Amino acid sequence: MNAMNDMQATLDTTRKLAADALDRASASMKDLRSGMTDRAGAAQRYLGDYARTGSRYVTENPLKSALVAAAVGAAVAGLIIALRHREDRDSWF
């Protein structure tokens, strides 16, 4: 009987330790979710500020904004064309 009581006590202790570990893990996950939600909200506000600033700049400087956009587009297109030309040239040899 004594061995049976020891085994039962060990099982009870193991169950309690497992339940405590699950409770701590659950609390950690809740803290992590809360932190992620806070960071996501801050990022959303930050991007919203950028969007408003960009919209205001375009409204106040439409010609300059169009010229900057055209220049960036031309630079990206030039880069893509140069990279494609390089790939084509490399495949010849």
C-alpha positions, 0 to 999 in steps of 0.5 A, spaced: 500 500 500 505 504 501 508 504 494 501 505 491 500 511 496 507 514 493 505 513 486 499 516 487 503 522 490 508 522 485 502 523 480 499 528 483 505 532 484 506 531 476 499 533 475 500 539 479 507 541 476 504 540 469 498 545 470 502 550 473 507 550 467 500 550 462 498 556 466 505 560 466 505 558 458 498 561 457 500 567 461 506 568 457 502 567 450 497 572 453 502 577 454 505 576 448 499 577 444 498 583 448 505 586 446 504 584 439 497 588 438 500 594 441 506 594 436 501 593 431 497 599 433 503 603 433 505 601 426 499 602 424 499 609 427 506 610 424 504 608 417 498 613 417 502 619 419 506 617 413 500 616 408 497 623 411 504 627 410 505 624 403 498 626 401 499 633 404 506 633 400 503 631 393 497 636 394 501 642 396 507 640 390 503 636 385 508 638 379 514 636 383 511 630 386 509 627 379 517 629 376 519 625 382 515 619 381 517 619 374 524 619 375 524 614 380 520 610 375 525 611 370 530 609 374 527 602 376 525 601 369 533 602 367 535 598 372 530 592 370 532 593 363 540 593 365 539 587 369 535 583 363 541 585 358 546 583 363 542 576 363 541 575 356 549 577 355 551 572 360 547 566 357 550 567 350 557 565 352 
